[in-house]
């Protein structure tokens, strides 16, 4: 079961960046987080903290 939902606002634990969950890759079990209008990266659930 996914810990986060699309649209959730999260903090990337290592960097304190704030972003929004935009996609969940079931195969890799990673969340795609959009940090800004041009930057997005995949993170595992334990790398994120819900705000």
Protein Blocks (a to p, Z undefined) as FASTA:
>chain_A
ZZbdehiacddfklopacddfbdcfklopacddfblmbccdddfklpccZZ
